Amino acid sequence: MIKVMVVEDDPMVAELNKQYIEAVPGFRAVGQAAAEEVMEKLDDLQPDLLLLDIYMPGLNGLELLKKLRASAAEVDVIIISAANDTHSIQKAMRYGAVDYLIKPFHFERFQQALLSYKERRQFFTVTEEVKQKEIDHFLHRLRERKSTVDLPKGLTKATLAAVWKAVLQEEEEDFSAEDVAFSSGVSRVSVRKYLSFLQEAGILSVDVSYGSVGRPQTRYRINRAVVGRVNQLLNDE
């Protein structure tokens, strides 16, 4: 059983993450901690994996991750944060984060992160010595899993093509579901499903802004480095 500790300052978000952990076979939530409490709780809870937020009062997640690596703590980290800037992501990778989830996310992406971690962990714990061929096969399989985009049940290539065409034609750097619905002629409800799918696949990043009045505004932008994944999906027979 892989033991997971949630490092999150929002109790409601932490509780949701713990429920998600318990829903993935082979994982168990062993506790929650604020960033300042993590170092002392490592000995007590002995987690294998931390789910770590970045934006927290006091010690932020990246500072904690750096501290963990400096202390040589034997614990792995998956970042779960609203921080979608490339600087934060690159820094997290340099400090050894094994995955990075941008809020908001769906359970399917969360589950994928944990199962990929489980596979990685099993590779290193079951095998003491490996050949280059085995390393290449293992790393290629993980990369292949991360780069493959599968269309969820209920979504069609035809509608995805219409939505994606409208996305590419947006003149502004960021855009809303309403913008895409207007351009594509697809209903706003359907557009949100397709944009959510593209965001989960890492093709779109999302920014949620909270104004003084009304509902939060969700804006999307394209991650240009991975747009080929959509074309690959649309062209697959």
PATORLUM-36550 format. One line per 4 residues: their letters; for each residue x negated, y, z negated of N, C-alpha, C. Coordinates in nm, 2 decimals, padded with zeros to 4 digits. Example, Ala and Ser with C-alpha at 12.3 -4.5 7.8 and 13.67 -1.06 7.14 Angstrom:
BEGIN
as = -01.32,-00.57,-00.78,-01.23,-00.45,-00.78,-01.32,-00.33,-00.78; -01.28,-00.22,-00.71,-01.37,-00.11,-00.71,-01.29,00.00,-00.79
//
This chain:
BEGIN
mikv = -00.08,-00.12,00.00,00.00,00.00,00.00,-00.09,00.13,00.00; -00.06,00.22,00.09,-00.14,00.34,00.10,-00.08,00.45,00.01; -00.15,00.50,-00.08,-00.10,00.60,-00.17,-00.12,00.74,-00.12; -00.01,00.82,-00.12,-00.01,00.95,-00.06,00.03,01.06,-00.17
mvve = -00.05,01.16,-00.17,-00.01,01.28,-00.26,00.02,01.40,-00.18; 00.13,01.47,-00.21,00.18,01.58,-00.14,00.12,01.71,-00.21; 00.05,01.79,-00.13,00.00,01.92,-00.18,00.08,02.03,-00.11; 00.18,02.08,-00.19,00.27,02.18,-00.13,00.33,02.26,-00.24
ddpm = 00.34,02.39,-00.22,00.39,02.48,-00.33,00.55,02.49,-00.33; 00.61,02.45,-00.22,00.76,02.46,-00.22,00.82,02.32,-00.26; 00.89,02.32,-00.38,00.94,02.19,-00.43,01.03,02.12,-00.34; 01.12,02.19,-00.27,01.21,02.13,-00.17,01.14,02.06,-00.06
vael = 01.04,02.13,00.00,00.96,02.07,00.11,00.88,01.95,00.06; 00.83,01.97,-00.06,00.75,01.85,-00.12,00.84,01.73,-00.14; 00.96,01.75,-00.18,01.05,01.64,-00.20,01.09,01.57,-00.07; 01.11,01.66,00.03,01.14,01.60,00.16,01.03,01.52,00.22
nkqy = 00.90,01.57,00.20,00.79,01.50,00.25,00.77,01.36,00.17; 00.80,01.36,00.04,00.79,01.24,-00.03,00.90,01.14,00.02; 01.02,01.18,00.05,01.12,01.09,00.11,01.07,01.04,00.24; 01.01,01.12,00.32,00.96,01.07,00.45,00.85,00.97,00.43
ieav = 00.76,00.99,00.33,00.66,00.90,00.30,00.71,00.76,00.27; 00.81,00.76,00.18,00.87,00.63,00.13,00.95,00.56,00.25; 00.98,00.63,00.35,01.06,00.57,00.46,00.96,00.50,00.56; 00.83,00.52,00.55,00.74,00.46,00.64,00.68,00.33,00.57
pgfr = 00.70,00.22,00.62,00.65,00.09,00.56,00.50,00.10,00.54; 00.46,00.06,00.42,00.32,00.05,00.38,00.26,00.18,00.31; 00.35,00.27,00.29,00.31,00.40,00.22,00.39,00.42,00.10; 00.33,00.49,00.00,00.40,00.52,-00.12,00.36,00.66,-00.17
avgq = 00.45,00.74,-00.21,00.43,00.87,-00.26,00.39,00.86,-00.41; 00.27,00.91,-00.45,00.23,00.89,-00.58,00.23,01.02,-00.66; 00.27,01.13,-00.60,00.28,01.25,-00.67,00.27,01.38,-00.59; 00.29,01.49,-00.66,00.28,01.62,-00.59,00.19,01.71,-00.67
aaae = 00.12,01.80,-00.61,00.03,01.89,-00.68,00.02,02.02,-00.61; 00.00,02.13,-00.69,-00.04,02.26,-00.63,-00.19,02.25,-00.59; -00.24,02.34,-00.51,-00.38,02.33,-00.46,-00.48,02.33,-00.57; -00.45,02.41,-00.68,-00.54,02.42,-00.79,-00.55,02.30,-00.87
evme = -00.45,02.21,-00.86,-00.44,02.09,-00.95,-00.50,01.97,-00.88; -00.53,01.98,-00.76,-00.56,01.86,-00.68,-00.69,01.79,-00.73; -00.80,01.86,-00.76,-00.92,01.80,-00.80,-00.91,01.72,-00.92; -00.83,01.77,-01.02,-00.82,01.70,-01.15,-00.72,01.58,-01.13
kldd = -00.63,01.59,-01.04,-00.53,01.48,-01.02,-00.59,01.37,-00.94; -00.69,01.39,-00.87,-00.75,01.28,-00.78,-00.79,01.16,-00.86; -00.85,01.18,-00.98,-00.89,01.07,-01.06,-00.77,01.00,-01.12; -00.67,01.07,-01.16,-00.55,01.01,-01.22,-00.47,00.93,-01.12
lqpd = -00.44,00.99,-01.01,-00.35,00.93,-00.91,-00.42,00.85,-00.80; -00.55,00.88,-00.78,-00.63,00.80,-00.68,-00.56,00.78,-00.55; -00.52,00.89,-00.49,-00.45,00.88,-00.36,-00.55,00.84,-00.25; -00.50,00.78,-00.15,-00.58,00.75,-00.03,-00.57,00.87,00.07
llll = -00.46,00.94,00.07,-00.42,01.04,00.17,-00.35,01.15,00.10; -00.39,01.28,00.15,-00.32,01.40,00.11,-00.25,01.45,00.22; -00.12,01.50,00.20,-00.05,01.58,00.30,-00.06,01.72,00.25; -00.13,01.80,00.32,-00.18,01.93,00.27,-00.13,02.05,00.35
diym = -00.06,02.14,00.28,-00.02,02.26,00.34,-00.13,02.36,00.34; -00.13,02.46,00.43,-00.23,02.56,00.43,-00.19,02.69,00.36; -00.07,02.74,00.39,-00.02,02.87,00.33,00.03,02.84,00.19; -00.06,02.86,00.09,-00.02,02.84,-00.05,-00.08,02.96,-00.13
pgln = -00.01,03.00,-00.24,-00.07,03.11,-00.32,-00.19,03.06,-00.40; -00.28,03.15,-00.42,-00.41,03.11,-00.49,-00.50,03.04,-00.39; -00.54,02.92,-00.42,-00.62,02.84,-00.33,-00.55,02.79,-00.21; -00.58,02.84,-00.09,-00.51,02.79,00.03,-00.56,02.65,00.07
glel = -00.49,02.59,00.16,-00.52,02.45,00.20,-00.66,02.43,00.27; -00.70,02.52,00.35,-00.83,02.51,00.41,-00.94,02.53,00.31; -00.93,02.62,00.22,-01.03,02.63,00.11,-01.04,02.50,00.03; -00.92,02.44,00.00,-00.92,02.32,-00.08,-00.98,02.21,00.00
lkkl = -00.96,02.20,00.13,-01.02,02.10,00.22,-01.17,02.11,00.22; -01.22,02.23,00.23,-01.36,02.25,00.22,-01.42,02.21,00.09; -01.35,02.24,-00.02,-01.39,02.20,-00.15,-01.39,02.04,-00.16; -01.29,01.98,-00.11,-01.29,01.83,-00.11,-01.41,01.77,-00.04
rasa = -01.44,01.83,00.07,-01.56,01.77,00.15,-01.69,01.80,00.08; -01.70,01.91,00.02,-01.82,01.95,-00.06,-01.84,01.85,-00.18; -01.73,01.81,-00.23,-01.74,01.72,-00.35,-01.75,01.57,-00.31; -01.75,01.55,-00.18,-01.75,01.41,-00.13,-01.64,01.32,-00.18
aevd = -01.53,01.38,-00.21,-01.41,01.31,-00.25,-01.37,01.21,-00.14; -01.34,01.08,-00.18,-01.31,00.98,-00.08,-01.15,00.98,-00.06; -01.10,01.08,00.00,-00.96,01.09,00.03,-00.95,01.15,00.17; -00.85,01.10,00.25,-00.82,01.16,00.38,-00.71,01.26,00.37
viii = -00.71,01.35,00.48,-00.61,01.46,00.47,-00.54,01.47,00.61; -00.41,01.49,00.60,-00.33,01.53,00.71,-00.27,01.67,00.68; -00.29,01.76,00.77,-00.24,01.90,00.75,-00.09,01.90,00.79; -00.01,01.96,00.71,00.13,01.98,00.75,00.16,02.13,00.71
saan = 00.16,02.21,00.81,00.17,02.36,00.79,00.24,02.43,00.90; 00.28,02.55,00.87,00.34,02.64,00.97,00.23,02.72,01.04; 00.10,02.70,01.00,-00.01,02.77,01.07,-00.03,02.70,01.20; 00.00,02.78,01.31,-00.02,02.72,01.44,-00.13,02.80,01.52
dths = -00.21,02.87,01.46,-00.32,02.94,01.53,-00.44,02.85,01.55; -00.51,02.86,01.66,-00.61,02.77,01.69,-00.73,02.78,01.59; -00.75,02.89,01.53,-00.86,02.91,01.43,-00.83,02.81,01.31; -00.71,02.81,01.26,-00.68,02.72,01.15,-00.69,02.58,01.19
iqka = -00.64,02.54,01.31,-00.64,02.40,01.35,-00.79,02.36,01.37; -00.87,02.44,01.43,-01.01,02.40,01.46,-01.09,02.39,01.32; -01.06,02.48,01.23,-01.12,02.47,01.10,-01.08,02.34,01.03; -00.96,02.31,01.03,-00.91,02.19,00.97,-00.98,02.06,01.03
mryg = -00.99,02.06,01.16,-01.06,01.95,01.23,-01.21,01.94,01.18; -01.27,02.05,01.18,-01.41,02.06,01.13,-01.43,02.01,00.99; -01.33,02.03,00.91,-01.34,01.98,00.77,-01.29,01.84,00.75; -01.25,01.78,00.87,-01.22,01.63,00.86,-01.08,01.59,00.85
avdy = -00.98,01.68,00.88,-00.84,01.65,00.88,-00.82,01.54,00.99; -00.74,01.44,00.96,-00.72,01.33,01.06,-00.60,01.35,01.15; -00.52,01.45,01.11,-00.41,01.49,01.20,-00.36,01.62,01.15; -00.27,01.68,01.24,-00.23,01.82,01.21,-00.08,01.83,01.26
likp = 00.01,01.85,01.17,00.15,01.86,01.20,00.20,02.01,01.18; 00.26,02.07,01.28,00.31,02.20,01.27,00.46,02.20,01.23; 00.49,02.28,01.12,00.63,02.29,01.08,00.70,02.38,01.17; 00.83,02.36,01.20,00.90,02.24,01.16,00.87,02.12,01.25
fhfe = 00.89,02.00,01.20,00.86,01.88,01.27,00.97,01.78,01.25; 00.98,01.68,01.34,01.08,01.57,01.32,01.01,01.45,01.25; 01.09,01.37,01.20,01.04,01.25,01.13,00.96,01.16,01.22; 01.00,01.15,01.35,00.93,01.06,01.44,00.78,01.10,01.45
rfqq = 00.75,01.23,01.45,00.61,01.28,01.46,00.54,01.25,01.33; 00.61,01.27,01.22,00.55,01.24,01.09,00.52,01.09,01.08; 00.61,01.01,01.12,00.59,00.86,01.12,00.47,00.82,01.21; 00.46,00.88,01.32,00.35,00.86,01.41,00.21,00.89,01.35
alls = 00.21,01.00,01.28,00.09,01.04,01.21,00.04,00.94,01.10; 00.14,00.89,01.02,00.11,00.80,00.92,00.07,00.66,00.97; 00.14,00.62,01.08,00.11,00.49,01.13,-00.03,00.49,01.21; -00.06,00.60,01.27,-00.19,00.61,01.33,-00.30,00.61,01.23
yker = -00.27,00.68,01.11,-00.37,00.68,01.00,-00.38,00.53,00.95; -00.27,00.46,00.93,-00.28,00.33,00.88,-00.36,00.24,00.97; -00.35,00.25,01.10,-00.42,00.17,01.20,-00.57,00.21,01.18; -00.60,00.33,01.17,-00.74,00.38,01.16,-00.80,00.32,01.03
rqff = -00.73,00.33,00.92,-00.77,00.28,00.79,-00.80,00.13,00.79; -00.71,00.06,00.86,-00.73,-00.09,00.86,-00.85,-00.13,00.94; -00.88,-00.05,01.05,-01.00,-00.08,01.13,-01.12,-00.07,01.05; -01.13,00.03,00.96,-01.25,00.05,00.88,-01.26,-00.03,00.76
tvte = -01.15,-00.08,00.71,-01.15,-00.16,00.58,-01.16,-00.31,00.61; -01.10,-00.35,00.72,-01.11,-00.50,00.76,-01.24,-00.54,00.82; -01.30,-00.45,00.89,-01.42,-00.48,00.97,-01.54,-00.41,00.90; -01.65,-00.49,00.87,-01.77,-00.43,00.82,-01.86,-00.38,00.92
evkq = -01.88,-00.46,01.03,-01.97,-00.43,01.14,-01.89,-00.45,01.27; -01.92,-00.36,01.36,-01.85,-00.36,01.49,-01.95,-00.34,01.60; -01.91,-00.38,01.72,-01.98,-00.36,01.84,-01.93,-00.23,01.91; -02.01,-00.18,02.00,-01.97,-00.05,02.07,-01.84,-00.07,02.14
keid = -01.83,-00.19,02.20,-01.71,-00.22,02.28,-01.58,-00.21,02.19; -01.59,-00.26,02.06,-01.48,-00.25,01.97,-01.45,-00.11,01.93; -01.55,-00.03,01.91,-01.53,00.11,01.88,-01.46,00.18,01.99; -01.51,00.16,02.11,-01.45,00.22,02.23,-01.31,00.19,02.25
hflh = -01.28,00.06,02.23,-01.14,00.01,02.24,-01.05,00.08,02.14; -01.10,00.08,02.02,-01.02,00.14,01.91,-00.99,00.29,01.93; -01.10,00.36,01.96,-01.08,00.51,01.98,-01.00,00.54,02.11; -01.01,00.46,02.21,-00.94,00.48,02.33,-00.79,00.46,02.30
rlre = -00.76,00.35,02.22,-00.62,00.32,02.19,-00.55,00.44,02.11; -00.63,00.50,02.02,-00.57,00.61,01.94,-00.55,00.73,02.03; -00.65,00.76,02.12,-00.64,00.87,02.21,-00.52,00.85,02.30; -00.51,00.73,02.35,-00.40,00.70,02.45,-00.26,00.72,02.38
rkst = -00.25,00.68,02.25,-00.13,00.70,02.18,-00.09,00.84,02.16; -00.20,00.92,02.14,-00.17,01.07,02.11,-00.14,01.14,02.24; -00.19,01.09,02.35,-00.17,01.17,02.48,-00.05,01.12,02.56; 00.01,01.01,02.52,00.12,00.96,02.59,00.25,01.03,02.55
vdlp = 00.33,01.07,02.64,00.46,01.14,02.61,00.57,01.05,02.66; 00.66,01.00,02.57,00.77,00.92,02.61,00.90,01.00,02.59; 00.99,01.00,02.68,01.12,01.07,02.67,01.21,01.00,02.58; 01.26,01.06,02.47,01.35,01.00,02.38,01.48,00.96,02.44
kglt = 01.55,00.87,02.38,01.68,00.83,02.42,01.77,00.94,02.42; 01.85,00.96,02.53,01.95,01.07,02.53,01.90,01.19,02.62; 01.77,01.19,02.64,01.72,01.30,02.73,01.69,01.24,02.87; 01.70,01.32,02.97,01.68,01.27,03.11,01.57,01.35,03.17
katl = 01.51,01.29,03.27,01.40,01.36,03.34,01.46,01.48,03.43; 01.58,01.46,03.48,01.64,01.57,03.56,01.66,01.69,03.48; 01.71,01.68,03.36,01.73,01.80,03.28,01.60,01.85,03.22; 01.51,01.76,03.19,01.38,01.81,03.14,01.31,01.89,03.25
aavw = 01.32,01.84,03.38,01.26,01.92,03.49,01.32,02.06,03.50; 01.45,02.07,03.49,01.52,02.20,03.49,01.48,02.29,03.38; 01.47,02.23,03.26,01.43,02.31,03.14,01.28,02.35,03.16; 01.19,02.26,03.20,01.05,02.29,03.22,01.02,02.39,03.32
kavl = 01.10,02.39,03.43,01.09,02.49,03.54,01.12,02.63,03.49; 01.23,02.64,03.41,01.26,02.76,03.35,01.16,02.81,03.25; 01.10,02.72,03.17,01.00,02.76,03.08,00.88,02.82,03.15; 00.83,02.75,03.26,00.72,02.80,03.34,00.75,02.94,03.40
qeee = 00.87,02.97,03.43,00.91,03.09,03.49,00.93,03.21,03.40; 00.92,03.18,03.27,00.94,03.29,03.17,00.83,03.39,03.18; 00.86,03.51,03.19,00.76,03.62,03.21,00.69,03.66,03.08; 00.76,03.65,02.97,00.70,03.68,02.84,00.61,03.56,02.79
edfs = 00.52,03.60,02.71,00.43,03.49,02.65,00.50,03.40,02.56; 00.60,03.45,02.49,00.68,03.36,02.41,00.83,03.38,02.45; 00.91,03.28,02.41,01.05,03.28,02.46,01.14,03.20,02.36; 01.27,03.22,02.38,01.36,03.16,02.29,01.44,03.05,02.37
aedv = 01.52,02.97,02.30,01.60,02.87,02.36,01.71,02.94,02.45; 01.76,03.05,02.40,01.86,03.13,02.47,01.80,03.18,02.61; 01.67,03.22,02.61,01.61,03.26,02.73,01.61,03.15,02.83; 01.57,03.03,02.79,01.56,02.92,02.88,01.69,02.87,02.92
afss = 01.79,02.87,02.83,01.93,02.83,02.87,01.98,02.93,02.98; 01.96,03.05,02.97,02.00,03.15,03.07,01.94,03.12,03.20; 01.81,03.10,03.20,01.73,03.08,03.33,01.76,02.94,03.40; 01.79,02.84,03.31,01.80,02.71,03.37,01.95,02.67,03.40
gvsr = 02.04,02.73,03.33,02.18,02.69,03.35,02.22,02.58,03.26; 02.13,02.53,03.18,02.15,02.42,03.08,02.20,02.48,02.95; 02.29,02.41,02.88,02.35,02.46,02.76,02.25,02.48,02.66; 02.27,02.58,02.57,02.17,02.61,02.46,02.15,02.49,02.37
vsvr = 02.25,02.41,02.34,02.24,02.30,02.25,02.14,02.20,02.32; 02.16,02.17,02.45,02.07,02.08,02.52,01.93,02.13,02.53; 01.92,02.26,02.56,01.79,02.32,02.57,01.71,02.31,02.44; 01.77,02.33,02.33,01.71,02.32,02.20,01.65,02.17,02.18
kyls = 01.72,02.07,02.23,01.68,01.93,02.21,01.55,01.91,02.30; 01.55,01.97,02.42,01.43,01.95,02.51,01.31,02.03,02.46; 01.34,02.15,02.41,01.23,02.23,02.35,01.17,02.17,02.23; 01.26,02.11,02.15,01.22,02.04,02.03,01.13,01.92,02.06
flqe = 01.17,01.85,02.17,01.09,01.73,02.22,00.95,01.78,02.26; 00.95,01.89,02.34,00.82,01.94,02.39,00.73,01.99,02.28; 00.79,02.05,02.17,00.72,02.09,02.06,00.66,01.98,01.98; 00.74,01.87,01.96,00.69,01.75,01.90,00.57,01.69,01.97
agil = 00.58,01.70,02.10,00.47,01.64,02.19,00.35,01.72,02.19; 00.35,01.84,02.13,00.24,01.93,02.13,00.22,02.02,02.25; 00.33,02.02,02.33,00.32,02.10,02.46,00.37,02.24,02.43; 00.45,02.26,02.34,00.50,02.39,02.29,00.46,02.41,02.15
svdv = 00.42,02.53,02.11,00.41,02.57,01.97,00.53,02.66,01.94; 00.56,02.66,01.81,00.68,02.74,01.77,00.64,02.84,01.66; 00.71,02.95,01.66,00.69,03.05,01.56,00.83,03.09,01.51; 00.85,03.08,01.38,00.98,03.12,01.32,00.97,03.24,01.24
sygs = 01.04,03.35,01.28,01.03,03.48,01.21,01.16,03.50,01.14; 01.14,03.55,01.02,01.26,03.58,00.93,01.28,03.73,00.92; 01.39,03.77,00.98,01.43,03.92,00.97,01.50,03.95,00.84; 01.54,04.07,00.83,01.61,04.11,00.70,01.75,04.07,00.71
vgrp = 01.81,04.05,00.83,01.95,04.02,00.85,01.96,03.91,00.95; 02.05,03.82,00.92,02.08,03.71,01.02,01.99,03.59,01.01; 02.01,03.50,01.11,01.94,03.37,01.11,01.79,03.39,01.15; 01.70,03.30,01.11,01.56,03.31,01.15,01.55,03.30,01.31
qtry = 01.46,03.37,01.37,01.44,03.36,01.51,01.33,03.27,01.55; 01.36,03.17,01.63,01.26,03.07,01.67,01.21,03.11,01.81; 01.08,03.13,01.83,01.02,03.16,01.96,00.92,03.05,01.99; 00.91,03.02,02.12,00.82,02.91,02.16,00.71,02.97,02.26
rinr = 00.60,02.90,02.27,00.50,02.94,02.36,00.43,02.81,02.41; 00.38,02.82,02.53,00.32,02.70,02.60,00.17,02.68,02.55; 00.14,02.55,02.52,00.00,02.52,02.50,-00.06,02.47,02.64; -00.12,02.57,02.70,-00.16,02.55,02.84,-00.25,02.43,02.87
avvg = -00.33,02.39,02.76,-00.43,02.29,02.78,-00.36,02.15,02.80; -00.23,02.14,02.76,-00.17,02.00,02.77,-00.05,02.00,02.86; -00.03,02.10,02.95,00.09,02.10,03.03,00.09,01.98,03.13; -00.02,01.92,03.15,-00.02,01.81,03.25,00.05,01.69,03.20
rvnq = 00.08,01.68,03.06,00.15,01.57,03.01,00.30,01.57,03.06; 00.35,01.69,03.08,00.49,01.70,03.13,00.50,01.66,03.27; 00.40,01.71,03.35,00.40,01.67,03.49,00.38,01.52,03.51; 00.30,01.46,03.42,00.28,01.31,03.42,00.41,01.24,03.39
llnd = 00.48,01.29,03.29,00.60,01.22,03.25,00.71,01.24,03.37; 00.72,01.35,03.42,00.82,01.37,03.53,00.78,01.29,03.66; 00.66,01.27,03.68,00.62,01.19,03.80,00.61,01.04,03.78; 00.62,01.00,03.65,00.62,00.85,03.63,00.75,00.79,03.68
e = 00.73,00.68,03.74,00.85,00.61,03.80,00.91,00.52,03.69
//
